[in-house]
Amino acid sequence: MVQIDDNYPTPTSVSQKSTVALLVRPSPSSRSEKPTPIQSGILDTNLHLGFLGRHLLQGLPARYTSQDASQPWLLFWSLQSLSLLKVELDQGNKDKAAEGILAMQNPNEGGFGGGPGQAAHLLPTYAAICTLAIVGAPDPSSKPDSDSVKSITPWTRIDRRALYRLFLSLKHPDGSFRVSSNGEVDVRGVYCLLAVAKLLNMMTEELVRGTKEWVRGCQTYEGGFASAAIGIGEGRWAPLGEAHGGYTFCALAAWVLLELEFPSSSSSSEKKLNFRNLRRWLVQMQGGEDELYGFRGRTNKLVDGCYSWWVGGCFALLDKLEERDGDVIWNPEGLKEYILYAAQHPAGGLRDKPPKSPDMYHTLYNLAGLSSAQYASQPQTSSPTSSDQSSPSSSSSESPAPAQGAPSDSSITSSTPLSSSSSSSTVSDSASSTQAQPSSTPRATPTTPKTAASLPPAITLNGTDPLFNLTKTHAEAMMKWFREEEREDFR
């Protein structure tokens, strides 16, 4: 996108110019100075592991006090970032994280609050369940005392019956849901509820009756989705507000979740999404070369690293719905430039844009966007493992192998040595370095002028399931467990 100066400065145009001036590829201060990994466009894995380790194991800085009602989110952002970097906690720290999350379960309302003793809310409930998906799987090394007694795991302590009652109590007749007992109606809450219902095998027709129509009503004339919609009679809806990247991801993921459980009939008169407008809007949210191909969240706004996922992550969902294969309609190679050059902070962690500070939120969603971009850049292979890792979860009961040895990326390497050992490392009392396996070089694209022969070996991120922003291994393991194990009827 070429920025045209009309000589009529406004606060928006001034912000845009200053942002473009900052979004340049960094270079060493002198020719003799060895470039840093960030200056070289390399994902500095060890730097970011240090950032995550300090925050997770030593405590958060005082500025996080304002997020006291977001405690499940802080854990989820941290642990999923580690998962993408192919690092996991040792069992002791997993148990601590699980106990911390379970302490936030509201025994009266059901669901989870933003902290112990806080009111139940759909958004921290999603973060809590996703965190338990990462750390709460039954420990394969532990066995019940007898064949007649099942192991008590964090997953068995999720009160699904109370959670289902909470879900129904928040539902409106039009198919939408409040985010809490006295909260607003918001498509983010609808997505969080559906994602949890899918992970815990709680999706019922009773629960989602009318929800698909309400989600469709949130689509605006631009093609993206607003925060909510209101019925205006005869099956017609009016979206409330402008199209936004975060709302669009939530609405599109909610639509896919509903289609997986209750697919629309080809002969049905049910109205569909306007995919043409949606594709166009998503593509237009990506900046041009002067913005290092980052994504913005709304029309005429500044690019922001978190939309690497909220907008960039939509393309895998859209591909799933439209059954597109190999036809990449956005610029994943360009997005990698933004994340690797602009979003990495020299002190560790990832950020919105220079000169802002890093934080847990932007660290995760930049890494998730980078994972999405690296998989979108790869050629499709006949290997079921590689093709499944980047696709939305299906209802299949098969649990695939862990997403290790992911496809390589011309812009992602690591400051740690290449190793033929396992790509999963363990974090105990301090952040550890990560090891990964080199793999084949990606295909060349118009935005990658290097030939395949000149590309260096690469270390990559784990793939993330676009429906949940969990690794496919974690998402599938939880869904499989709640599908196949004997469970008390949650209704």
C-alpha positions as CSV (number, residue, x, y, z in Angstrom):
1,M,0.0,0.0,0.0
2,V,1.5,3.3,-1.1
3,Q,0.9,6.2,1.3
4,I,-0.3,9.3,-0.4
5,D,0.5,12.7,1.3
6,D,-2.4,15.1,0.6
7,N,-0.7,17.8,2.7
8,Y,-3.7,17.9,5.1
9,P,-2.2,16.5,8.3
10,T,-4.5,14.8,10.9
11,P,-3.7,12.9,14.0
12,T,-4.2,9.7,12.1
13,S,-1.9,10.7,9.2
14,V,0.8,11.9,11.6
15,S,0.6,8.6,13.5
16,Q,0.8,6.7,10.2
17,K,3.9,8.6,9.0
18,S,5.7,8.1,12.3
19,T,4.9,4.4,12.3
20,V,6.2,3.9,8.8
21,A,9.4,5.8,9.7
22,L,10.0,3.3,12.5
23,L,9.1,0.2,10.6
24,V,12.5,-0.3,8.9
25,R,14.7,-3.3,8.9
26,P,17.3,-2.7,11.7
27,S,20.9,-2.8,10.9
28,P,24.2,-2.9,12.9
29,S,25.5,0.5,14.1
30,S,28.8,-0.1,12.3
31,R,30.0,-2.3,9.5
32,S,32.4,-4.0,11.9
33,E,29.7,-4.9,14.4
34,K,28.3,-8.4,14.2
35,P,24.5,-8.1,13.6
36,T,22.2,-9.4,16.2
37,P,19.7,-12.1,15.4
38,I,16.9,-9.5,15.2
39,Q,19.0,-7.3,12.8
40,S,19.4,-10.4,10.7
41,G,15.7,-11.2,10.6
42,I,16.2,-14.3,12.8
43,L,13.7,-15.4,15.5
44,D,15.8,-15.1,18.7
45,T,14.4,-18.1,20.5
46,N,16.6,-18.0,23.5
47,L,15.9,-14.3,24.1
48,H,12.1,-14.9,24.1
49,L,12.5,-18.0,26.3
50,G,14.3,-15.8,28.8
51,F,11.5,-13.3,28.7
52,L,8.8,-16.0,29.2
53,G,10.8,-17.8,31.9
54,R,11.3,-14.6,34.0
55,H,7.7,-13.7,33.9
56,L,6.3,-17.2,34.4
57,L,8.7,-18.5,37.1
58,Q,9.9,-15.4,38.8
59,G,6.7,-13.3,38.9
60,L,5.2,-10.6,36.8
61,P,6.2,-6.9,36.9
62,A,4.1,-4.5,38.9
63,R,2.5,-3.1,35.8
64,Y,0.5,-6.4,35.4
65,T,-1.5,-5.5,38.5
66,S,-4.1,-4.0,36.3
67,Q,-4.7,-7.5,34.8
68,D,-5.7,-9.1,38.1
69,A,-9.0,-10.2,36.5
70,S,-7.1,-11.8,33.6
71,Q,-5.0,-14.4,35.5
72,P,-6.1,-17.4,33.3
73,W,-5.1,-15.3,30.2
74,L,-1.6,-14.5,31.6
75,L,-1.0,-18.3,32.1
76,F,-2.4,-19.2,28.7
77,W,-0.3,-16.5,26.9
78,S,2.8,-17.8,28.6
79,L,2.3,-21.5,28.2
80,Q,1.0,-21.4,24.7
81,S,4.0,-19.2,23.7
82,L,6.3,-21.9,25.2
83,S,4.3,-24.6,23.3
84,L,4.9,-22.8,20.0
85,L,8.6,-22.5,20.8
86,K,8.6,-26.3,21.3
87,V,9.2,-26.1,25.1
88,E,7.1,-27.6,27.8
89,L,7.1,-27.4,31.6
90,D,8.3,-30.2,33.8
91,Q,5.5,-32.1,35.5
92,G,5.9,-30.3,38.8
93,N,5.3,-26.9,37.2
94,K,2.5,-28.3,35.1
95,D,0.8,-29.4,38.3
96,K,1.3,-25.9,39.9
97,A,-0.3,-24.3,36.8
98,A,-3.2,-26.7,36.8
99,E,-3.9,-26.1,40.5
100,G,-3.7,-22.3,40.0
101,I,-6.3,-22.6,37.2
102,L,-8.6,-24.9,39.1
103,A,-8.6,-22.5,42.0
104,M,-10.3,-20.0,39.7
105,Q,-13.3,-22.3,39.0
106,N,-16.4,-20.8,40.4
107,P,-18.2,-23.4,42.5
108,N,-21.5,-21.6,42.5
109,E,-22.0,-20.4,39.0
110,G,-19.8,-22.9,37.1
111,G,-17.1,-21.8,34.7
112,F,-14.0,-19.8,35.6
113,G,-13.4,-16.3,36.8
114,G,-10.5,-14.0,36.1
115,G,-9.0,-15.0,39.5
116,P,-9.8,-17.0,42.6
117,G,-13.2,-15.9,44.0
118,Q,-14.1,-13.9,40.9
119,A,-17.3,-14.1,39.0
120,A,-17.6,-16.6,36.1
121,H,-16.9,-15.1,32.7
122,L,-16.8,-16.7,29.3
123,L,-13.4,-15.2,28.3
124,P,-11.3,-16.4,31.2
125,T,-13.2,-19.7,31.0
126,Y,-11.8,-20.2,27.5
127,A,-8.3,-19.2,28.7
128,A,-8.6,-21.6,31.7
129,I,-9.7,-24.6,29.6
130,C,-7.0,-24.0,27.0
131,T,-4.4,-23.7,29.8
132,L,-5.6,-27.0,31.2
133,A,-5.4,-28.5,27.7
134,I,-1.6,-27.7,27.8
135,V,-0.8,-28.7,31.4
136,G,-3.6,-31.0,32.6
137,A,-3.4,-34.1,30.5
138,P,-3.2,-37.3,32.5
139,D,0.4,-38.1,33.4
140,P,1.3,-41.3,31.5
141,S,3.7,-42.2,34.3
142,S,1.1,-42.3,37.0
143,K,-1.4,-45.1,37.3
144,P,-4.5,-45.6,39.5
145,D,-4.1,-47.6,42.7
146,S,-6.4,-50.3,41.4
147,D,-8.2,-51.2,38.1
148,S,-11.5,-50.1,39.6
149,V,-10.3,-46.6,40.5
150,K,-9.6,-44.0,37.8
151,S,-6.8,-41.5,38.1
152,I,-7.9,-38.1,39.3
153,T,-6.5,-35.6,36.8
154,P,-7.1,-31.8,36.4
155,W,-9.5,-32.7,33.5
156,T,-11.7,-34.8,35.8
157,R,-12.0,-31.8,38.1
158,I,-13.7,-29.6,35.5
159,D,-17.3,-29.3,36.6
160,R,-18.9,-29.7,33.2
161,R,-22.5,-30.0,34.6
162,A,-22.2,-26.5,36.3
163,L,-20.4,-25.2,33.2
164,Y,-23.3,-26.3,31.0
165,R,-25.8,-24.7,33.3
166,L,-23.8,-21.4,33.1
167,F,-23.8,-21.5,29.3
168,L,-27.6,-21.9,29.1
169,S,-28.1,-19.2,31.7
170,L,-26.1,-16.8,29.5
171,K,-28.0,-17.5,26.3
172,H,-30.4,-15.1,24.6
173,P,-33.4,-16.2,22.5
174,D,-31.7,-14.8,19.4
175,G,-28.8,-17.3,19.7
176,S,-26.3,-14.9,21.2
177,F,-24.7,-15.1,24.7
178,R,-23.8,-12.7,27.4
179,V,-20.2,-12.9,28.5
180,S,-21.2,-13.1,32.2
181,S,-24.4,-12.9,34.3
182,N,-24.6,-9.2,34.0
183,G,-22.3,-8.7,31.0
184,E,-22.6,-7.6,27.4
185,V,-23.3,-9.6,24.4
186,D,-20.1,-10.0,22.4
187,V,-18.9,-12.3,19.6
188,R,-15.8,-12.9,21.5
189,G,-17.8,-14.5,24.3
190,V,-19.7,-16.6,21.7
191,Y,-16.4,-17.9,20.3
192,C,-15.0,-18.7,23.7
193,L,-18.1,-20.6,24.7
194,L,-18.1,-22.7,21.4
195,A,-14.4,-23.4,21.7
196,V,-14.8,-24.7,25.2
197,A,-17.9,-26.7,24.3
198,K,-15.9,-28.4,21.4
199,L,-12.9,-29.1,23.6
200,L,-15.0,-30.6,26.4
201,N,-17.5,-32.4,24.1
202,M,-20.5,-30.3,25.3
203,M,-21.8,-29.0,22.0
204,T,-25.6,-29.6,21.8
205,E,-28.4,-28.4,19.5
206,E,-30.1,-27.0,22.6
207,L,-27.0,-24.9,23.3
208,V,-26.4,-23.4,19.9
209,R,-29.9,-23.1,18.5
210,G,-30.0,-19.8,16.5
211,T,-26.3,-19.0,17.1
212,K,-25.1,-19.5,13.5
213,E,-27.7,-17.0,12.3
214,W,-26.6,-14.4,14.9
215,V,-22.9,-14.8,14.0
216,R,-23.8,-14.3,10.3
217,G,-25.6,-11.1,11.3
218,C,-22.4,-9.7,12.7
219,Q,-20.8,-9.4,9.2
220,T,-20.6,-5.8,8.0
221,Y,-20.7,-4.4,4.5
222,E,-16.9,-4.4,4.5
223,G,-16.7,-8.1,4.8
224,G,-15.3,-8.3,8.3
225,F,-17.3,-8.8,11.5
226,A,-18.5,-6.4,14.2
227,S,-18.8,-7.1,17.9
228,A,-22.5,-8.0,17.9
229,A,-25.7,-7.8,15.9
230,I,-29.3,-7.0,16.5
231,G,-32.3,-8.5,14.8
232,I,-34.4,-6.1,12.7
233,G,-37.1,-8.5,11.7
234,E,-37.8,-11.2,9.1
235,G,-34.4,-12.9,9.5
236,R,-32.5,-9.6,9.0
237,W,-29.7,-8.4,11.2
238,A,-27.9,-5.2,11.7
239,P,-24.2,-5.4,12.8
240,L,-23.3,-3.1,15.7
241,G,-20.1,-1.3,14.9
242,E,-17.3,-1.5,12.3
243,A,-15.4,-4.6,11.1
244,H,-12.6,-5.5,13.5
245,G,-9.8,-8.1,13.2
246,G,-10.4,-9.6,16.6
247,Y,-14.1,-9.9,16.2
248,T,-13.7,-11.3,12.7
249,F,-11.4,-14.1,13.9
250,C,-13.9,-15.0,16.7
251,A,-16.9,-14.9,14.3
252,L,-15.2,-17.0,11.6
253,A,-13.8,-19.5,14.1
254,A,-17.3,-19.7,15.7
255,W,-18.8,-20.4,12.3
256,V,-16.3,-23.2,11.6
257,L,-17.0,-24.8,15.0
258,L,-20.7,-24.7,14.3
259,E,-20.3,-26.1,10.8
260,L,-18.1,-29.0,12.2
261,E,-20.9,-30.0,14.6
262,F,-24.0,-29.0,12.6
263,P,-23.0,-28.7,8.9
264,S,-25.3,-26.7,6.6
265,S,-27.1,-28.6,4.0
266,S,-26.2,-27.8,0.4
267,S,-30.0,-27.6,-0.3
268,S,-30.7,-25.6,2.7
269,S,-32.2,-22.1,2.4
270,E,-30.0,-21.0,5.3
271,K,-28.0,-17.9,4.4
272,K,-24.2,-18.2,4.3
273,L,-21.4,-15.8,5.0
274,N,-20.3,-13.4,2.3
275,F,-16.9,-15.1,1.6
276,R,-16.0,-12.8,-1.3
277,N,-16.3,-9.7,0.8
278,L,-14.5,-11.4,3.8
279,R,-11.6,-12.4,1.6
280,R,-11.2,-8.9,0.2
281,W,-11.4,-7.3,3.6
282,L,-8.8,-9.7,5.2
283,V,-6.4,-9.1,2.3
284,Q,-6.8,-5.3,2.6
285,M,-5.9,-5.4,6.3
286,Q,-2.3,-6.4,5.3
287,G,0.0,-3.4,4.9
288,G,2.5,-2.9,2.1
289,E,6.2,-2.9,2.0
290,D,6.5,0.4,3.9
291,E,4.7,-1.2,6.8
292,L,6.7,-4.4,6.5
293,Y,3.5,-6.2,5.5
294,G,2.1,-6.2,9.0
295,F,-1.7,-6.4,9.6
296,R,-4.0,-3.7,11.0
297,G,-7.2,-4.5,12.8
298,R,-9.5,-2.0,11.2
299,T,-9.6,0.1,8.1
300,N,-7.3,3.1,8.2
301,K,-5.7,2.1,11.5
302,L,-2.0,1.4,12.3
303,V,-0.5,-2.1,11.9
304,D,-0.1,-4.0,15.1
305,G,1.7,-7.3,15.8
306,C,-1.3,-9.0,17.5
307,Y,-3.3,-8.9,14.3
308,S,-0.6,-11.2,12.8
309,W,-2.9,-13.8,14.4
310,W,-6.3,-12.2,14.7
311,V,-6.3,-11.4,10.9
312,G,-3.5,-13.7,9.6
313,G,-5.0,-16.7,11.5
314,C,-8.3,-16.2,9.6
315,F,-6.9,-17.5,6.3
316,A,-6.5,-21.1,7.5
317,L,-10.1,-21.0,8.7
318,L,-11.3,-19.6,5.4
319,D,-9.3,-22.2,3.5
320,K,-11.0,-24.9,5.5
321,L,-14.5,-23.5,4.7
322,E,-13.8,-23.0,1.0
323,E,-11.7,-26.2,0.7
324,R,-8.9,-24.2,-0.9
325,D,-5.6,-26.1,-1.3
326,G,-2.4,-24.3,-2.0
327,D,-3.9,-21.1,-3.3
328,V,-2.4,-18.5,-0.9
329,I,-4.2,-15.2,-1.3
330,W,-2.2,-13.2,1.2
331,N,1.5,-12.5,1.8
332,P,2.8,-14.8,4.6
333,E,6.4,-14.2,3.6
334,G,5.8,-10.5,4.1
335,L,4.2,-11.0,7.5
336,K,7.3,-12.8,8.7
337,E,9.3,-9.6,8.0
338,Y,7.1,-7.6,10.3
339,I,7.2,-10.1,13.1
340,L,11.0,-10.8,12.8
341,Y,12.2,-7.2,12.3
342,A,9.6,-5.0,14.0
343,A,7.8,-7.1,16.6
344,Q,10.8,-8.7,18.3
345,H,12.0,-6.6,21.2
346,P,15.8,-6.5,21.9
347,A,15.2,-7.3,25.5
348,G,13.1,-10.4,24.8
349,G,9.4,-10.9,24.1
350,L,7.4,-9.5,21.2
351,R,5.4,-6.3,20.9
352,D,2.8,-4.3,19.0
353,K,5.3,-2.2,17.1
354,P,8.4,-0.1,17.8
355,P,9.0,1.6,20.2
356,K,6.5,-0.1,22.4
357,S,7.4,-2.6,25.2
358,P,6.9,-6.3,24.9
359,D,4.1,-8.1,26.8
360,M,2.7,-11.6,27.2
361,Y,-0.3,-10.9,25.0
362,H,1.7,-9.6,22.0
363,T,4.3,-12.3,22.5
364,L,1.8,-15.1,22.0
365,Y,-0.2,-13.6,19.1
366,N,3.0,-12.6,17.2
367,L,4.3,-16.1,17.6
368,A,0.9,-17.6,16.6
369,G,0.9,-15.4,13.5
370,L,4.4,-16.4,12.7
371,S,3.4,-20.1,13.0
372,S,0.4,-19.5,10.7
373,A,2.6,-17.7,8.2
374,Q,5.3,-20.4,8.1
375,Y,2.8,-23.1,7.5
376,A,1.0,-21.1,4.8
377,S,4.3,-20.7,3.0
378,Q,4.9,-24.4,2.7
379,P,4.1,-26.6,-0.2
380,Q,1.4,-29.3,0.5
381,T,2.8,-32.8,0.9
382,S,1.3,-36.2,0.9
383,S,2.3,-36.7,4.5
384,P,-0.9,-36.7,6.7
385,T,1.1,-35.4,9.6
386,S,2.3,-32.2,7.9
387,S,-1.1,-31.5,6.2
388,D,-3.0,-32.0,9.4
389,Q,-0.9,-29.8,11.7
390,S,-2.1,-26.5,10.1
391,S,-5.7,-27.4,9.5
392,P,-8.7,-26.9,11.9
393,S,-9.5,-29.8,14.1
394,S,-11.9,-32.3,12.8
395,S,-14.3,-34.5,14.6
396,S,-12.0,-37.5,14.0
397,S,-11.1,-39.5,17.1
398,E,-7.5,-40.1,16.0
399,S,-4.9,-38.3,18.0
400,P,-1.9,-37.3,15.7
401,A,1.7,-37.3,16.7
402,P,3.2,-34.2,18.3
403,A,3.9,-31.4,15.8
404,Q,7.7,-31.8,15.9
405,G,10.1,-31.2,13.0
406,A,7.7,-28.6,11.4
407,P,8.3,-27.4,7.9
408,S,11.1,-24.9,7.5
409,D,11.1,-21.2,6.9
410,S,13.5,-19.1,5.0
411,S,13.3,-16.2,7.5
412,I,13.2,-18.2,10.8
413,T,16.3,-19.7,12.3
414,S,17.5,-19.9,15.8
415,S,20.5,-18.7,17.7
416,T,20.8,-22.2,19.2
417,P,22.8,-24.9,17.4
418,L,20.9,-27.3,15.2
419,S,20.5,-30.7,16.7
420,S,19.1,-34.0,15.6
421,S,17.5,-34.5,19.0
422,S,13.9,-34.0,19.9
423,S,12.4,-30.6,19.2
424,S,10.7,-30.5,22.5
425,S,12.6,-29.1,25.5
426,T,11.6,-28.9,29.1
427,V,11.4,-25.8,31.4
428,S,11.8,-26.5,35.1
429,D,13.1,-23.7,37.3
430,S,14.5,-21.6,34.5
431,A,13.9,-21.1,30.8
432,S,15.9,-23.5,28.7
433,S,17.2,-23.3,25.2
434,T,15.2,-25.1,22.5
435,Q,16.5,-27.7,20.1
436,A,14.9,-28.4,16.8
437,Q,15.4,-30.5,13.7
438,P,16.3,-29.0,10.3
439,S,13.9,-29.8,7.6
440,S,13.4,-29.1,3.9
441,T,13.5,-25.6,2.5
442,P,10.3,-23.9,1.5
443,R,9.1,-23.0,-2.0
444,A,10.2,-19.7,-3.5
445,T,7.6,-17.0,-3.8
446,P,7.6,-13.6,-5.4
447,T,8.5,-12.1,-2.0
448,T,11.4,-14.4,-1.4
449,P,14.0,-13.8,-4.2
450,K,16.5,-16.3,-2.8
451,T,16.7,-19.6,-4.6
452,A,16.0,-22.7,-2.7
453,A,19.6,-23.8,-2.9
454,S,20.8,-20.6,-1.1
455,L,18.3,-20.9,1.8
456,P,19.9,-21.8,5.2
457,P,18.6,-24.7,7.3
458,A,15.9,-23.5,9.6
459,I,14.4,-24.1,13.0
460,T,10.7,-23.4,13.1
461,L,7.7,-23.0,15.5
462,N,5.1,-25.7,16.3
463,G,2.0,-25.4,14.2
464,T,-1.1,-24.0,16.0
465,D,-4.6,-25.1,15.4
466,P,-6.5,-22.1,14.1
467,L,-9.7,-23.0,15.9
468,F,-8.3,-22.8,19.4
469,N,-4.7,-21.4,19.1
470,L,-3.5,-24.6,20.8
471,T,-1.0,-27.0,19.2
472,K,-2.9,-29.7,17.4
473,T,-1.5,-32.3,19.8
474,H,-3.0,-30.5,22.9
475,A,-6.3,-29.8,21.3
476,E,-6.8,-33.3,19.9
477,A,-5.7,-34.9,23.2
478,M,-8.3,-33.0,25.2
479,M,-11.1,-33.6,22.7
480,K,-10.3,-37.3,22.4
481,W,-10.2,-37.8,26.2
482,F,-13.7,-36.2,26.6
483,R,-15.1,-38.1,23.7
484,E,-13.9,-41.5,24.5
485,E,-13.5,-41.7,28.3
486,E,-16.6,-42.5,30.4
487,R,-17.9,-39.2,31.7
488,E,-20.8,-38.1,33.8
489,D,-23.6,-36.7,31.7
490,F,-23.0,-32.9,31.8
491,R,-26.7,-32.2,31.3
